[in-house]
């Protein structure tokens, strides 16, 4: 992997899968993985390492992980009591009818398009 510094906290990473721009200040990587998962991908990790050095990398990475994935967020989520549920065998029996799919309806725009194609 080759790391090219474009400007402060902005890099171009040349890797085996292609070239990817990384903007640490905007939490943005060209591969899209970081934006989807909230966890820094390998390109972002290389950029962070280049930006702050490998000695402080462990301390800096949590700054680039999405807030909902932190230990504090986890602890806040489960701080209240989670009440136990009875076994499925003890659930009350409920009479349900047969579940049918919704009826198929042709949208008006579809019929208009087919008329235009015939003309």
C-alpha positions, 0 to 999 in steps of 0.5 A, spaced: 500 500 500 502 506 498 500 512 502 500 519 498 499 525 503 494 530 499 493 535 504 492 535 512 488 529 514 487 527 506 490 522 503 490 517 497 491 510 498 494 506 492 492 499 494 491 492 490 484 494 489 485 501 486 486 508 488 482 510 494 481 517 497 481 518 504 478 524 508 479 523 515 476 530 517 470 528 514 470 520 516 470 519 508 473 513 504 473 512 497 471 504 498 465 506 502 466 501 507 467 506 513 461 510 511 457 503 511 460 500 517 462 506 522 469 502 523 475 504 519 477 500 513 484 498 512 485 504 507 483 509 513 487 505 518 493 506 513 491 514 513 491 514 521 497 511 522 501 516 517 497 522 520 499 520 527 504 515 527 504 507 529 506 509 537 499 513 538 495 509 533 491 505 538 489 511 542 487 515 536 483 509 532 477 510 537 476 517 535 475 515 528 470 509 530 462 511 529 459 513 536 454 508 536 460 502 536 463 505 542 463 501 549 460 507 552 454 507 547 454 499 548 453 500 556 448 506 555 444 501 551 444 496 556 444 500 562 437 498 564 434 492 566 433 487 561 427 482 563 427 475 562 422 472 557 418 466 558 420 460 554 416 459 547 412 453 550 409 458 555 406 463 550 399 464 549 396 460 543 393 465 538 388 464 533 390 467 526 387 466 519 391 464 513 396 470 511 395 472 504 400 476 500 397 483 498 393 483 491 397 485 485 395 491 482 398 494 475 400 501 476 397 507 472 404 509 469 406 502 467 399 502 463 401 509 460 408 506 458 405 500 454 400 505 450 406 510 448 410 504 446 405 501 441 404 508 438 
